[in-house]
Amino acid sequence: MIINTIMAEHKEGLFNCYYPKYYAEWFIKFRTLFGIRREKILTLGDGVTNHSSIIDTVPVCESKEVKNEELIAYKIDENEFYKSSFEALKKYFIYRRRSWKIPELKCTNISKVYIPYQIENKRQTFGKKEVSYLYEPSSQSYDKLKNYVIIQSFYRERGDIS
């Protein structure tokens, strides 16, 4: 399957998975103490849990061929993401940016993107216990797999963890 994913350099021989996300471009018109302002805002939303956040730049993406068994399925559709992002941005501009008037929000584009992750098992320095780590190729950072319940359950479904 061909997907839109963030560009990253993968390590060889590790378990790959792709986490679903949405990102949207918004044009906002709001009133401040000094007059009417217009801004372009980008939001990134989780395709499984529907959490949204504001981001600075659009991620650099590429089209890539991956196996279907490496994809975590979307559980949230575009309409739910649109509604949650709309409400989050409206509250953000009213309560944080102190808009004097309810902001006018216009979504220009919603795109699907997959975030690549890899799972690496490392042996602890003391003892014989092996710990699973989640590696994010785009930021080149590690974190314990147990902190990411959805990815951990996806990894367990594939039979790679005991």
N, C-alpha and C positions, 0 to 999 in steps of 0.2 A: 504494500500500500504506500502511496506517495503522500507524505504529510508536510506541513509547514512547521519547521522546528528551529530553535535558536542555534546559531552557528557555534560549534564547540569542537574541541579536539578530544576524542575519546581514547581511553586506555584499552589496550587489547586484552581479551580473555576474561572480561568482567561481565556480569549480568547487566543487561541494558533494560531500562524502562523509560517510557515517555509519559509525563504527567500533563493532563489537559488544562489549558488556560484560555481565557478570552482576553483580548485587549480592545479598547474602544477609544476613538477620538471624539472629543466633545468641544463645541464652541459655546462659551458661556458669556452672557451679557448680564451684568449686575450693577447696582448703584451703590456707590460709596459716599462718604462725606464730601469728597471732592468732585464727584460727577460719575457719569456712566463709564464703565470699563468693559472691555471685551478681552477674553483670554481663551487660549486653546489649552485644554487639559487632557491628559491621557490616563485611563484607568486600566488596571490589570485585575482580572477576576479569576477565581478558582473554578474550574469546571466540574468539581466534585462537591465541594462544600459551600460554594457561592460566597466566599469572602472576597471583598473588593478593596483595592488600594489605589492611591494616586501614584503614578510613576513619572519620571522626568523625561525619558526618551523612549522611542519605539525600539523594541529589541531588533537586532540584526538577525534576519531569518533566512533560511534556505529551504528549498524543497528537497526532501530526502526519501529514499526508498527504505522502508522498515518492515519487519514482520508484524502481522496482526497480533501475535501473542505478546509483543513487547509494549503494546498500547494499553494504557489505563483508560477505560471508557468514560465518556462524558456522562454525568448524571444530571447536570443542569443544562437546560436549553438556552438559546440566545435571548428569548423573551424574559426569562427569570433573571439572567445576568443584566439585561437592560434595565429592568425595574429596580433591582437592588443598587446598581451603579447610579441610576437617576436619583433615588432617595438619598444615597450616601453623599453625592455631590451637592444636592440641594441643602442638606443639613450642614455640610462643610462650609458652604458659602454664607449661610445664614448665621451660624454660630461661631465659626472660626474666622471667617473673613469679614464678618460684621456687615453683610449686605443690608441696605436700608429697605430693600424691596425684594420680593421673591425672585430669584434669578431665573433667567430664561435659558434653558438648556436644550441644545440641539446636538444629537448624536449623528456624526457624519459617516462613521465606519465602525463595524464590529468585525473582528477577525479571530479565527481560531489559531492557536499556536500550541505546540507541545514543548515542554521543558525536558531536556534529556537528563537522566540520572543513571548512575551506575552503582552497583553494590559490590563492595570489596570486603572480604573476610581477612582480618588480621589477628595474629596471635599476640596476646598480651605479653609484655616484657617479663612479668613475674607470673608464674603459673602456666598451666597448659590450656587455659580457656581461650577460645576463639571468639572475637567480637565482630559483629557485622557493622560496617560503616557505609553511610550513604555519601557518594562522591558526586558533586555537581560539576560537570566539565566546563560549564560556561563561566563559573567563578573560581574554579579549581579549589574548592573548599570541601572539607570533610565534616561530617557530624554523625552521631550514633544513629543507627537505623531505628532503634526503639522510640526515638522522638518523632517519627513520621509513621503514624499508625496505618494510614491508607496504603502507602508504598510497602510497608512491612507485610500487611495482609496480602497484597498483590504478589509479593515475593514468596510468601508461604503457599499461596494457591498454586504456584508453579512447581512446588515440590523441591525447592532448592534450600529450604531451611528446615531444621528438625525441631 
